[in-house]
Amino acid sequence: MLNKLRGHLKSVQNDPESMDQLTEENFPKHIAIIMDGNGRWAKKRGLPRVAGHREGMSVVRKIVRHANKLGVGILTLYAFSTENWKRPKTEVDFLMRLPERFLKAELPTLIKENVIVRITGDRVNLPDYTKRAVDEAVAATANNTGLVLNFALNYGSRSEIIEGMKSLFQEVQDGKLAIEDLSEASFSEHLMTAGLDDPDLLIRTSGELRLSNFMLWQLAYSEFWFTDVLWPDFSQEHLEEAIKVYQKRQRRYGGV
């Protein structure tokens, strides 16, 4: 990660502001993004909502590449929530096709750039074509060692916590785990994000100031950065701005 960041800093050495603020020190390892505002972006332009989602997919491509260039370790993108099934069927159908379209176009590049694709969410209700696309990407990038691109797809934090509790309780019932050994660490191992560090930085676009059932356990001590920018207008510069703000904060974890 440091070599990538050093390379980026060198490439912007003629920009004093960037050099002054974007540093190797206190760099977020895991960035999570709630990508919000596609529908409003389309409405402002008199376009159907799916046009906003299509444009948003283009932004995903740019942000993934830039995050990888900067040396981010994990990038989690909230792609589809368990509540999004309530949207009109035509919109849901389009959203379910986006992983297939994105990965079909981007998988060769992701493999070349050493990106690991991971999916966090409930697979049960996903269409077969969506499952096939994500399974192929996960398998094809399994041996990579770079950026973990984690798509939160059909994900809801409350149901994740409930299922984690059931799994943990079952281990206690089966005698595999003693009740006194229950801990935050052992519970985290039963969540969908097991094996991933908690996010250091959460970004939410579009001006909304809520978590929308996203990573409620994992975001306990994350730094939040909200912006009015709609996701289709989100740029590499906005990503760097969020990181710069993060680097100015002091994370105390309840201490002084």
C-alpha positions in Angstrom: 0.0 0.0 0.0 2.8 2.5 0.9 4.5 2.0 -2.4 1.3 2.8 -4.3 0.7 5.9 -2.1 4.2 7.1 -2.5 3.9 6.7 -6.3 0.7 8.8 -6.2 2.2 11.5 -4.1 5.1 11.7 -6.4 2.8 12.1 -9.4 1.1 15.1 -7.8 4.2 16.8 -6.5 3.4 19.9 -8.5 0.2 20.3 -6.5 1.2 21.8 -3.1 -2.3 21.3 -1.6 -2.4 17.6 -2.4 1.1 17.1 -1.1 0.3 18.9 2.1 -2.8 16.9 2.9 -2.7 13.4 1.4 0.0 11.6 3.3 1.1 8.0 4.1 0.5 8.6 7.8 -3.0 7.7 9.1 -4.1 6.3 5.8 -7.4 4.4 5.9 -7.0 0.7 5.2 -10.7 0.0 4.7 -13.1 2.5 3.1 -16.8 1.7 2.9 -19.1 3.7 0.6 -22.9 4.1 0.6 -23.4 5.0 -3.0 -26.5 7.1 -2.9 -28.2 9.5 -5.3 -28.4 7.7 -8.6 -32.2 8.2 -8.9 -32.0 11.9 -8.0 -29.2 12.4 -10.4 -31.4 11.0 -13.2 -34.5 12.9 -12.1 -32.7 16.2 -12.2 -31.9 15.5 -15.9 -35.4 14.3 -16.8 -34.0 10.7 -17.3 -35.4 7.4 -16.0 -33.9 6.2 -12.7 -32.0 3.3 -14.4 -30.0 6.0 -16.3 -28.6 7.1 -13.0 -27.7 3.6 -12.0 -25.9 3.1 -15.3 -23.9 6.3 -14.8 -23.3 5.2 -11.2 -21.7 2.0 -12.5 -19.2 4.1 -14.5 -18.3 5.9 -11.3 -17.7 2.6 -9.5 -15.2 1.7 -12.3 -13.2 5.0 -11.7 -13.3 4.9 -7.9 -12.2 1.2 -7.8 -9.2 2.0 -10.0 -8.3 5.1 -8.0 -8.6 3.4 -4.7 -6.3 0.7 -5.9 -3.9 3.2 -7.2 -3.8 4.9 -3.8 -3.2 1.7 -2.0 -6.5 1.2 -0.2 -6.6 -2.3 1.3 -10.3 -2.9 1.3 -13.1 -1.0 -0.6 -16.6 -2.0 0.4 -19.4 -0.7 -1.8 -23.1 -0.9 -0.7 -24.5 -2.1 -4.0 -28.0 -3.4 -3.1 -29.7 -3.6 0.3 -32.2 -6.1 1.6 -34.7 -3.2 1.6 -34.1 -2.4 -2.1 -36.4 -5.2 -3.2 -39.3 -2.8 -2.4 -38.4 -0.7 -5.4 -40.3 -1.1 -8.8 -39.6 -4.5 -10.4 -38.1 -2.9 -13.5 -35.6 -1.0 -11.4 -34.7 -4.1 -9.3 -34.3 -6.2 -12.5 -31.9 -3.6 -13.9 -29.9 -3.4 -10.6 -29.6 -7.2 -10.5 -28.1 -7.1 -14.0 -25.5 -4.5 -13.1 -23.0 -6.9 -11.3 -23.1 -9.1 -14.4 -22.5 -6.1 -16.8 -19.8 -4.6 -14.6 -17.9 -7.8 -14.0 -18.1 -8.9 -17.6 -16.5 -5.6 -18.7 -14.1 -5.2 -15.8 -13.0 -8.6 -14.7 -9.9 -8.8 -17.0 -8.7 -5.5 -15.6 -9.4 -6.5 -12.1 -7.4 -9.6 -12.6 -4.5 -7.7 -14.2 -4.5 -5.1 -11.4 -4.4 -7.8 -8.7 -7.9 -7.0 -7.2 -9.7 -9.5 -5.1 -13.5 -9.6 -5.6 -15.6 -10.5 -2.6 -19.4 -10.5 -2.0 -21.0 -9.8 1.3 -24.7 -10.4 1.5 -27.5 -13.0 1.3 -27.3 -15.0 -1.9 -30.6 -16.8 -1.6 -32.8 -14.4 -3.4 -30.3 -13.3 -6.1 -31.1 -14.3 -9.7 -29.0 -17.1 -11.1 -27.3 -14.8 -13.6 -26.2 -12.5 -10.8 -24.8 -15.5 -8.8 -22.9 -16.8 -11.8 -21.3 -13.5 -12.5 -20.1 -12.9 -8.9 -19.0 -16.5 -8.4 -16.9 -16.3 -11.6 -15.3 -13.0 -10.4 -14.6 -14.4 -6.9 -13.1 -17.5 -8.3 -11.0 -15.7 -11.0 -9.5 -13.3 -8.5 -9.1 -15.7 -5.5 -5.3 -15.9 -5.9 -4.8 -12.1 -6.2 -3.2 -10.2 -3.3 -4.1 -6.6 -3.8 -7.2 -4.5 -3.1 -10.2 -6.4 -1.8 -13.2 -5.1 -3.7 -16.1 -6.1 -1.4 -19.6 -5.7 -2.9 -22.4 -5.6 -0.3 -25.1 -7.2 -2.4 -28.5 -8.0 -1.0 -27.0 -7.0 2.4 -28.8 -5.9 5.5 -26.9 -5.4 8.8 -29.7 -6.3 11.2 -30.4 -9.7 9.5 -26.6 -10.3 9.4 -26.4 -9.7 13.2 -29.4 -12.0 13.8 -27.9 -14.8 11.7 -24.5 -14.3 13.4 -26.2 -14.7 16.7 -28.0 -17.9 15.6 -24.7 -19.4 14.4 -22.9 -18.5 17.6 -25.7 -19.8 19.7 -25.6 -23.1 17.8 -21.9 -23.5 18.5 -22.7 -23.0 22.2 -25.5 -25.6 22.1 -23.3 -28.1 20.3 -20.6 -27.7 22.9 -18.1 -26.2 20.4 -17.9 -22.9 22.3 -18.2 -22.1 26.0 -20.6 -19.3 27.0 -17.7 -17.6 28.8 -15.7 -17.5 25.7 -18.2 -15.3 23.8 -16.5 -12.0 22.9 -16.7 -9.2 20.3 -14.0 -11.1 18.3 -15.8 -14.4 18.3 -19.1 -12.7 17.3 -17.3 -10.9 14.5 -16.1 -14.2 13.1 -19.8 -15.2 12.6 -20.7 -12.1 10.5 -20.6 -11.9 6.7 -17.5 -9.7 7.0 -15.4 -12.3 8.8 -11.8 -12.0 7.9 -12.1 -8.3 7.0 -10.9 -5.4 9.1 -13.7 -3.0 10.2 -14.0 0.1 8.0 -11.8 3.0 9.0 -13.8 5.5 6.9 -17.4 5.5 5.8 -18.4 7.8 2.9 -22.0 8.5 2.0 -23.0 10.5 -1.0 -26.2 12.5 -1.8 -26.5 14.5 1.5 -28.4 11.8 3.5 -27.1 11.5 7.1 -28.0 7.9 8.0 -26.5 4.4 7.8 -29.5 2.7 6.1 -28.9 -0.7 7.8 -25.3 -0.8 6.7 -22.6 -2.5 8.7 -24.0 -1.4 12.1 -21.6 -3.6 14.0 -18.6 -2.9 11.9 -18.9 0.9 11.8 -18.9 1.3 15.6 -15.7 3.3 15.6 -15.4 4.3 12.0 -15.0 7.9 10.9 -17.9 9.2 8.8 -17.7 11.6 5.9 -20.9 12.9 4.3 -21.2 14.8 1.1 -24.1 16.4 -0.9 -22.5 15.1 -4.1 -24.7 12.6 -5.9 -23.0 9.3 -6.6 -22.9 9.7 -10.4 -21.0 13.0 -9.8 -18.6 11.5 -7.3 -15.0 11.8 -8.5 -11.5 10.7 -7.7 -10.9 14.1 -6.2 -13.9 13.6 -3.8 -12.4 10.3 -2.7 -9.1 12.1 -1.9 -10.9 14.9 -0.1 -12.6 12.3 2.2 -9.3 10.7 2.9 -7.7 14.1 3.7 -10.5 14.9 6.1 -10.0 11.5 7.7 -6.3 12.1 8.1 -6.9 15.2 10.1 -9.1 13.4 12.7 -7.8 11.7 15.8 -9.4 8.3 16.5 -9.6 7.8 20.3 -11.8 4.7 20.5 -13.4 6.0 23.7 -10.1 7.1 25.2 -8.6 10.6 25.6 
